[in-house]
Amino acid sequence: MTKPNIILIMTDTQATNMVGCYSGRALNTNNIDKLASKGIQFNSAYTCSPVCTPARAGLFTGIYANQSGPWTNNVAPGKNISSMGRYFKDAGYQTCYIGKWHLDGHDYYGTGECPDEWNSEYWYDGANYLAELSEQEIALWRNGLNSVEELLENDIGKEFTWAHRISNRAVRYLDQTENDKPFLLVLSYDEPHHPFTCPVEYIERFKDFSYDLGEKAFDTLENKPEHHRLWAEAMPSPVGDDGLYRHPLYFGCNDFVDDEIGRVIDNLDQSEIENTWVVYTSDHGEMMGAHKLISKGAAMYDDITKIPLIVRPPEEAQQHSQINSPVSHIDILPTLMKLAEIEQPEMLPGGDLLTIDDQQHSERGIMVEFNRYEIEHDSFGGFIPVRCWIENRYKLVINLFSSDELYDRHNDPDEMNNLITSRQHAQIRNNMHDRLLDYMDHIRDPFRSYQWASRSWRKEIMPRWMGAFRPRPDDGYSAVVRDYDTGMPTKGTKIEQKLQKF
């Protein structure tokens, strides 16, 4: 049987609350909803990190950004880190990436240079898009199209947008690709991320639309970490006493990118439909004024961490199902590799999404991290290390420099009631804490330290200084790891004992 084609689609700043099949809201995400109706909808999928580059690092390298290198925006993965494109190209796949990359360590737009593992003819990061615009058009795109009136005045249609041009390339690629080799096609849309550029008709649909945030709009943050309150003071929420979030441009772009996704999916011919998997997700969400916060950053609320994730199989196997067990960006690459019959290297900690079962995996846990928003500036608080552990019922958040959080995902979906000091939940909290620490140790999180264990509510833990030496796991490419003491290939884990000699 021929290996399957794979189309991986991702958007930017689109959490589950912005997709109709997840939120139940009238958001016009009809094409994404259609994918869900014919595929597997993961209802507890989480980003690796609620900020662009670290999230993309997790998705495209299969390991957390704390290991691969880009632990904040504008830092690139290490040279010894392999990516999705490399694994698939070396397995005989045609590999094509079109759209926002944000993983080369440069700026928001990228360098315009295509990495070796992707098809350079179709590479189209932000720098490539800018190269097609005049200086006047660039100025308009970034700062001059903030209302219906400005869009009309400058005659902005879909042809102007990055999203439409990404879809154009994707359609052209699907029409021209070789049929004798399977392909991996990645489409990475910037929308509905700022600057919210789309045709006027999409914005006008939402001119009177308001998003009811419910109880989250009125969070006083009294029992929340200090940096949440500082964030709320520095970047005031646009939500008033009615608890409604209004942003026609954001909602319009959310609708627009859905149509662009649909245009590509509808272009698949019959042979491709019969042998193509489609995976859709996003990098993170937007706070929208929930918990008095806007944008994204050092918080683990579902508003920015809970992402849509849909896997639609080829035509004959299409049917709707839902999985509620927690899954992560970190699971996507191993899943695609399994579909392509590529052996998963030891380096990748994720699992195969297609084997997740709510009954058998009811105790599954996943981690979300945050370290810093961006290396260039301090306008989002600077270095704020956070590790979050999510299981079916509860979410535990360790804010290393501040106070911690525990939420009941079933009884408190709005995450209003912080249970971190609740005696009733102490054993649940401590058990989750142990599992988080074990996982950080397992993946060799370089930010691990005794401080993650020594929390004010966990007095019984003894700080630990020494630990085991564990060589870097095999990634299928790197040279053998040599033992520091012998210079010979390592024999694996060993306990370090440093003896002072006189």
C-alpha positions in Angstrom: 0.0 0.0 0.0 1.2 3.5 -0.9 2.3 5.6 2.1 -0.3 8.3 2.8 -0.1 11.9 2.0 -0.3 14.3 5.0 -1.5 17.9 5.1 -0.8 19.7 8.4 -2.6 23.0 8.8 -2.0 25.4 11.6 -3.3 28.8 12.5 -2.0 31.5 14.9 -3.8 32.7 18.0 -6.8 30.5 17.6 -7.8 28.6 20.7 -10.7 26.2 21.0 -12.9 29.2 22.1 -12.6 30.5 18.5 -13.8 27.3 16.7 -17.4 26.5 16.4 -17.3 22.8 16.9 -15.5 23.3 20.2 -17.1 26.5 21.5 -20.7 26.2 20.2 -20.4 29.9 19.2 -21.5 31.3 15.8 -18.0 32.0 14.5 -18.4 30.8 10.9 -15.6 28.2 11.1 -17.6 25.9 8.9 -14.7 24.3 7.1 -12.8 23.5 10.2 -16.1 22.2 11.7 -16.5 20.0 8.6 -13.1 18.5 9.2 -14.2 17.6 12.7 -17.4 16.0 11.5 -15.3 13.5 9.5 -12.4 13.0 11.8 -11.2 12.8 15.4 -11.8 15.9 17.5 -9.4 16.1 20.5 -11.2 18.1 23.2 -8.3 18.4 25.6 -5.4 19.3 23.3 -2.8 21.7 24.7 0.0 23.8 23.3 3.5 23.1 24.4 3.8 26.8 25.3 1.4 29.8 25.0 3.8 31.8 22.8 4.6 31.3 19.1 8.2 30.0 18.7 8.3 27.6 21.7 4.9 26.2 20.6 6.2 25.7 17.1 9.4 24.1 18.4 7.3 21.5 20.2 5.2 20.8 17.1 7.9 20.6 14.5 10.8 19.1 16.5 8.7 16.8 18.7 10.5 17.9 21.8 9.9 20.8 24.2 11.5 24.1 23.5 13.5 23.8 26.8 15.4 20.9 25.1 15.5 22.0 21.5 16.7 25.6 22.2 14.0 28.2 21.4 12.7 28.6 24.9 11.4 32.0 23.9 10.5 33.9 20.8 13.3 34.7 18.4 15.7 31.9 19.4 16.4 29.1 16.9 16.6 25.3 17.6 20.1 24.0 18.1 22.0 22.7 15.1 21.8 19.2 16.5 18.0 19.2 16.6 16.1 17.5 13.8 12.8 18.7 12.5 9.7 17.2 10.9 10.9 18.1 7.5 14.1 16.2 7.9 12.5 13.0 9.2 10.0 13.0 6.3 12.4 14.0 3.5 14.8 11.3 4.5 11.9 8.8 4.5 11.2 9.5 0.8 8.5 12.1 1.2 8.1 15.3 -0.8 8.2 18.0 1.8 6.6 21.4 1.4 6.1 24.1 4.0 4.1 27.2 3.1 3.6 30.2 5.4 4.7 31.5 8.8 7.7 29.8 10.1 8.9 31.8 13.2 11.4 29.2 14.1 14.6 30.5 12.6 15.6 32.7 15.5 15.4 35.8 13.5 12.4 38.2 13.8 8.7 37.8 13.4 8.8 37.6 9.6 11.8 35.3 9.2 14.8 35.4 6.9 13.1 34.3 3.7 15.5 31.4 3.4 14.2 27.9 3.1 15.7 25.2 5.3 17.2 22.3 3.3 14.5 19.9 4.3 11.7 21.8 2.7 10.9 22.6 -1.0 12.4 26.0 -1.7 10.1 26.7 -4.7 7.0 26.9 -2.4 8.7 28.3 0.8 6.7 31.4 1.8 7.5 32.8 5.2 6.8 36.4 6.3 9.9 37.8 4.6 8.8 36.3 1.3 5.4 37.9 1.7 6.9 41.3 2.5 9.1 41.0 -0.6 6.0 41.0 -2.7 4.7 44.2 -1.1 5.7 47.8 -1.7 6.9 49.9 1.3 3.5 51.6 1.2 1.7 48.3 1.3 3.9 47.0 4.1 3.1 50.1 6.1 -0.6 49.6 5.4 -0.5 45.9 6.4 1.2 46.5 9.7 -0.4 49.8 10.8 -2.9 51.3 8.4 -5.8 48.8 8.1 -7.5 49.0 11.5 -11.1 49.6 10.4 -13.6 48.9 7.8 -13.2 52.4 6.5 -9.4 52.0 6.0 -9.8 48.7 4.3 -12.4 50.2 1.9 -10.3 53.3 1.3 -7.3 51.2 0.3 -9.4 48.7 -1.7 -8.1 45.7 0.3 -9.4 42.4 -1.0 -8.4 38.8 -0.3 -5.6 39.0 -2.9 -3.7 41.4 -0.7 -3.6 39.0 2.3 -0.9 36.6 3.4 -3.5 33.9 4.0 -4.9 34.0 0.4 -1.4 33.9 -1.1 -0.5 30.9 1.1 -3.6 29.1 -0.1 -2.8 30.0 -3.7 0.6 28.3 -3.4 -0.9 25.3 -1.7 -3.5 24.8 -4.5 -0.7 25.2 -7.0 1.4 22.6 -5.2 -1.4 20.1 -5.0 -2.0 20.6 -8.8 1.7 20.1 -9.7 3.0 17.6 -7.1 4.3 14.3 -8.3 1.9 11.4 -7.9 4.6 8.7 -7.5 5.8 9.9 -4.1 3.8 10.7 -1.0 3.9 14.3 0.2 3.9 16.2 3.5 2.4 19.6 3.0 2.4 22.1 5.9 0.3 25.2 5.7 1.0 27.8 8.4 -1.4 30.7 8.5 -0.7 33.9 10.5 -4.4 34.7 10.8 -6.3 35.4 12.9 -3.2 36.9 14.5 -2.7 40.7 14.4 -2.7 42.8 12.2 -6.2 41.4 11.4 -6.2 41.9 7.6 -9.1 40.4 5.7 -11.8 41.5 3.2 -14.4 43.9 4.6 -17.3 41.5 4.2 -15.8 39.3 6.9 -15.5 42.1 9.4 -19.0 43.4 8.7 -20.5 40.1 9.7 -19.1 40.7 13.2 -19.8 44.4 13.6 -22.5 43.7 16.1 -21.1 40.5 17.5 -19.9 40.2 21.1 -18.3 37.3 22.8 -19.7 36.6 26.3 -16.8 35.7 28.5 -19.0 34.8 31.4 -17.6 34.6 34.9 -14.0 34.9 33.6 -14.5 38.5 32.7 -14.9 39.4 36.4 -12.0 37.6 37.9 -10.5 39.8 40.7 -7.2 37.8 40.6 -7.2 37.9 44.4 -6.1 34.3 44.7 -4.0 34.2 41.6 -0.2 34.7 41.1 1.2 38.2 41.4 2.4 38.3 37.9 -1.2 37.9 36.6 -2.2 41.1 38.5 0.9 43.0 37.2 0.0 41.9 33.7 -3.6 43.0 34.1 -2.5 46.4 35.4 0.1 46.9 32.6 -2.2 45.8 29.8 -5.8 46.8 30.8 -8.6 44.5 29.6 -10.9 46.0 26.9 -13.9 44.2 28.5 -16.4 46.3 30.4 -19.0 45.6 33.1 -21.1 43.7 30.6 -18.4 40.9 30.3 -18.5 41.1 26.5 -15.5 41.1 24.2 -15.9 43.0 21.0 -13.3 42.8 18.2 -14.8 42.6 14.7 -11.4 42.5 13.0 -10.2 39.5 15.0 -13.5 37.6 14.5 -13.5 38.5 10.8 -10.0 37.2 10.3 -11.0 34.0 12.2 -13.8 33.5 9.7 -11.6 34.4 6.7 -8.8 32.0 7.5 -11.4 29.2 7.8 -12.5 29.9 4.2 -8.9 29.8 3.0 -8.4 26.5 4.7 -11.5 25.2 3.0 -10.3 26.4 -0.4 -7.3 24.1 -0.1 -9.1 21.1 1.2 -11.7 21.4 -1.5 -9.0 21.3 -4.1 -7.9 17.8 -3.2 -8.7 15.4 -6.2 -10.2 12.0 -5.7 -6.9 10.1 -5.6 -5.7 12.5 -2.9 -8.9 12.2 -0.9 -8.5 8.5 -0.9 -5.0 8.6 0.6 -4.6 11.9 2.5 -4.7 12.6 6.2 -5.5 16.2 7.2 -4.4 17.5 10.6 -5.5 20.9 11.8 -4.3 22.7 14.9 -3.1 26.1 16.2 -0.1 27.4 18.2 -2.0 29.0 21.1 -4.9 31.3 21.9 -5.7 34.9 23.0 -6.9 35.9 26.5 -9.5 38.3 25.0 -10.0 39.9 28.5 -10.7 36.7 30.4 -9.2 36.9 33.9 -8.6 40.6 33.1 -5.8 39.6 30.7 -5.1 40.2 27.0 -2.7 38.7 24.5 -0.7 35.6 25.7 2.2 34.8 27.9 3.0 33.5 31.4 -0.4 32.0 32.3 -1.8 28.5 31.8 -5.5 29.4 31.4 -7.4 27.4 28.8 -8.0 30.6 26.9 -4.4 30.5 25.6 -3.3 26.9 26.2 -6.2 24.8 25.0 -5.9 24.4 21.3 -8.0 22.8 18.6 -6.7 19.6 17.2 -8.5 17.6 14.5 -7.2 14.6 12.6 -9.3 13.7 9.5 -8.4 10.3 7.9 -8.6 9.4 4.2 -12.1 9.1 2.7 -13.0 5.5 3.5 -12.1 5.8 7.2 -13.8 9.1 7.8 -16.2 9.3 10.8 -16.6 11.7 13.7 -15.3 10.8 17.1 -14.1 12.7 20.1 -11.3 12.1 22.6 -11.2 13.9 26.0 -7.9 12.6 27.3 -5.2 15.3 27.4 -2.9 15.4 24.4 -0.3 17.9 23.2 1.6 19.4 20.3 4.3 17.0 21.4 2.2 14.1 20.2 1.7 15.4 16.6 5.1 14.5 15.1 5.1 10.9 16.5 1.6 10.4 15.1 2.5 11.6 11.7 5.7 9.5 11.7 3.6 6.4 12.6 1.3 7.1 9.7 4.3 7.4 7.4 6.0 4.3 8.8 8.9 6.3 10.1 10.5 4.9 13.3 10.1 7.2 16.3 13.5 8.0 17.8 14.0 7.8 21.6 14.5 11.5 21.7 10.7 12.2 21.1 8.6 11.8 24.2 5.2 12.1 22.6 2.7 9.4 21.8 0.5 8.3 18.9 -2.7 10.2 18.9 -4.5 7.5 17.0 -4.0 5.1 19.9 -5.4 7.4 22.6 -8.5 6.0 24.2 -10.4 7.7 27.0 -10.8 4.6 29.0 -7.3 3.2 28.7 -5.6 6.6 29.0 -7.9 8.2 31.6 -4.8 9.0 33.7 -2.7 10.5 30.9 -0.9 13.7 31.7 0.8 16.4 29.6 3.0 19.4 30.3 2.9 23.0 29.2 5.8 25.3 29.7 6.6 29.0 29.7 9.9 30.7 30.2 10.0 34.1 28.5 7.8 35.9 25.9 10.6 37.3 23.7 14.3 37.8 24.0 14.3 41.3 22.4 12.2 43.2 24.9 10.8 43.1 28.4 7.2 44.3 27.7 5.8 41.0 28.8 7.4 40.6 32.2 10.7 39.1 31.4 11.8 35.7 32.6 8.8 34.0 34.3 9.4 30.2 34.4 6.2 28.2 34.6 5.4 24.5 34.3 1.9 23.1 34.1 0.7 19.5 34.4 -2.7 18.7 33.0 -4.7 15.5 33.6 -8.3 14.5 33.0 -9.7 16.2 36.1 -7.2 18.7 37.3 -4.6 21.3 36.2 -1.6 22.1 38.3 0.5 25.2 37.6 3.9 25.8 39.2 5.0 29.5 38.9 8.6 29.2 40.1 9.0 32.8 41.2 5.4 33.2 42.5 2.5 31.4 43.9 1.0 28.2 42.4 -2.4 27.1 41.0 -4.7 24.1 41.0 -8.0 24.0 39.1 -10.8 21.5 38.9 -11.3 21.1 35.1 -14.7 19.5 35.5 -16.3 21.6 38.2 -14.5 24.9 37.5 -14.0 25.1 33.7 -13.6 28.9 33.9 -10.6 28.4 36.3 -11.8 30.9 38.8 -11.2 29.0 42.1 -7.5 28.3 42.8 -7.4 25.2 45.0 -3.6 25.1 45.6 -4.0 25.5 49.4 -7.2 23.4 49.7 -6.7 20.7 52.3 -9.4 18.6 50.6 -7.3 18.6 47.4 -3.8 18.3 49.0 -3.2 14.6 48.1 -4.4 15.1 44.5 -2.1 18.2 44.3 0.9 16.4 45.7 0.5 13.4 43.5 0.2 15.6 40.4 3.2 17.6 41.6 5.3 14.3 41.8 4.2 13.3 38.3 5.2 16.8 36.9 8.6 16.6 38.6 9.1 13.0 37.3 8.2 14.2 33.8 10.6 17.2 33.9 13.3 14.7 34.9 12.3 12.3 32.2 12.6 14.8 29.4 15.7 16.3 30.9 14.2 19.8 31.2 17.3 22.0 31.6 15.4 24.4 33.8 14.7 21.7 36.4 16.0 22.4 39.9 15.1 21.7 43.5 13.0 24.9 43.6 10.3 23.2 41.5 9.9 20.7 44.4 10.3 23.1 47.3 7.0 24.8 47.3 5.3 26.6 50.3 2.5 24.0 50.3 4.9 21.0 50.1 7.0 21.3 53.3 7.8 17.5 53.5 9.9 17.4 50.3 13.6 17.5 51.0 15.6 19.6 48.5 17.8 17.4 46.4 21.2 18.5 45.0 22.7 15.5 43.3 21.2 13.4 40.6 21.8 10.9 37.8 23.8 11.5 34.6 21.8 10.7 31.6 23.1 11.0 28.1 21.1 12.7 25.3 18.6 10.2 23.9 19.1 9.0 20.3 17.4 11.1 17.7 18.4 8.9 14.7 21.0 11.4 13.4 23.4 12.6 16.0 26.8 11.1 16.7 27.3 8.8 19.6 27.4 10.4 23.1 30.7 9.9 24.8 31.1 9.7 28.6 32.9 12.7 30.0 35.0 10.6 32.4 36.2 8.0 29.8 35.8 9.5 26.4 34.2 6.2 25.3 30.6 5.8 24.1 28.3 6.2 27.1 26.8 3.1 28.7 23.8 5.1 29.8 22.5 6.4 33.1 24.8 6.6 36.1 24.7 8.2 39.5 27.2 11.0 39.8 29.4 11.0 42.9 31.8 13.9 43.1 34.6 13.2 45.6 36.9 15.9 46.6 40.6 14.8 46.3 43.5 16.3 48.3 
